[in-house]
Amino acid sequence: MELSDIPGKYFEVEEPTIKAMLTKCGERPGLFHITLTASQNPPANQLTQRIKVAEKLIRDFPEGFTRQASRNLLGAFYFYDSQFSKAIQTFQEVIENDSKSLTASANLAFVYQRLKINSKVSEYESKLSMYDSVGQGIVLADQAFALLFDCYVEKDILDRNILPKELFCQSLLKLESSNRHQYITEIQYWLGVTYSRLYAQCPKRTGTENMAKECFMKDNSQGNWYSLTLRAKVLSNLGRTDEAICDWERSCSWNGIPTDWCELAKAYHSKYKLCKDSDQDTAQNCILKASDYFLRAVQNLWQEKRPEVHSAYGEFLREIGEVREAIECFKRAIEVETPDKATQSFRLLFETLLQFYKSCRENSEKTEEELNKSLDEMTYLYDVELRKHGDLENETKGFIKDFEEEMLFLTAYFKYYRSQPTLFVDGKSLSDYITSTVEPEKIEKWMTLVEENVKLIHNRDKFKRQIENICSKCGGGYTKRQLSFFPEPRVKPRSLRYPFDFYVIFSPPDRDWVCHVLLQTLEVSYGYKGAVAERDMIPGSKELFERVSFIQNCPKILVILRQEFENYPECNFELAHAVLRMKDKNSERIVVPICRTINGMHPVLKTITYLNAIDDCNWNKLIRAIESK
């Protein structure tokens, strides 16, 4: 690609400006004559960080162009840090691996010149006579690499990316007829990285169409799979979905990673939305493809935390009407999301729950119990998220705007069932918190409607529930709340030997978490059949006998622990029988302790490895514990 082939306003940079930039950089070997943003006296902390980056690149690329370019850059950073002996040693290592490295020779001549050792200067300058087209190409690539990985603080975003792009392009032109195939592949890779930066940081600049064309890499080997993913992203953003799908499929067939499987699935999802009303066969095929690739993305995550993958899968499932499955995906996204970003995943989850609740209210076939389950799940999750983050004002405003009637009823529900001071957040009831986010001009009408809904709840027999005292023997006083609903149990267990896959021992304060998180995940998402005494005891049987029977007839006993656990006699009774069975079977793997609060571990179980579920639960570990023999 010649400079004359570039449009006059490519990314809003005039052609003369590009030529001036290249002229300033030149084709002379070495890194020191170009204007790196690492000046002669950069801050020590910046140099330390840059040295670490260069060292990591050397570790990640054991051979080829990137390793050599990284060493040259590392030597330059050592020089700036006044570590002259290390700089010389690093450049000499480059020459040992490639005696024709013009950049390393020029860099050594520069260092020795600064040190006034002129005999060495002449020795290395004499090697610069081997300056053919291939050498020029590698020199240009070295300079582009240096500009790409230097600390960007002094240049405009466009300038600091457009120059390395042009240098890489010029380098490839000079190397295209050479036998340096590995170098060419790696330079194409870094050119792809540069294109990606340009498009990500300058998406509204002109010339994106030309960039997409240039991003086509002649090298289609498996080693260049990353370039395909970069081009696929560009093509997808340009609306060329079919071409993007082709690139992602080829890239994933060579090196499938979760994020690329997810991008491919999202591309099929986009295609489905475009053709669902016009071409049913194509739409159906897109649904199947997207489902397949989303599933692959999730299955290949293993221990990797990628909330965006779960959220994208949830949005797809919601789009095709699988709302209940979408809710479970959004829950998983919340669990793996970093604390400062969790509200984004929560917003998707709560919007879907509101949508599901709205559809349940409009569906005459839905029972009152199903409505109450959905409502109770929303109240629990909103309560937990608010206590975790302390502020959901913007999210709540959005919920009220899109689901005003449902949020009105939810506010009334909080006001009626959860008005005790023990359940306040920062001294404010949950109903008052939601009301505080309503626009001032609408507040009077809102409060009137909330009171009407409170009266409606009060007058309906099915909403009149016995307010229970969680623990009449506990000194902590009364805690009044609406009872949570357990999910419907599975018909058959996954175990072939036992009637259940696990039994759960828990104290009343953890009831909501067991209902809405543990059982929802293990039974609804993973397909296990669990047992809890309150839900699965047969009417007419003796309660204590039935609890012991569960413990004896489940392969795993999950014990949900907190500091208050020992205050509940029924919990101590069940735990004693679980420990007795563990000793009889001579296997500690029968009991799986799950700790929900700090210092919540029970003394009897201190020799057993527990699962930490204080903030979130590692479901992969829990599944392995359930599956272990």
Order of alpha helices (4+ residues) and beta strands (2+ residues): beta-beta-alpha-alpha-alpha-alpha-alpha-alpha-alpha-alpha-alpha-alpha-alpha-alpha-alpha-alpha-alpha-alpha-alpha-alpha-alpha-alpha-alpha-alpha-beta-beta-alpha-alpha-beta-alpha-beta-beta-alpha
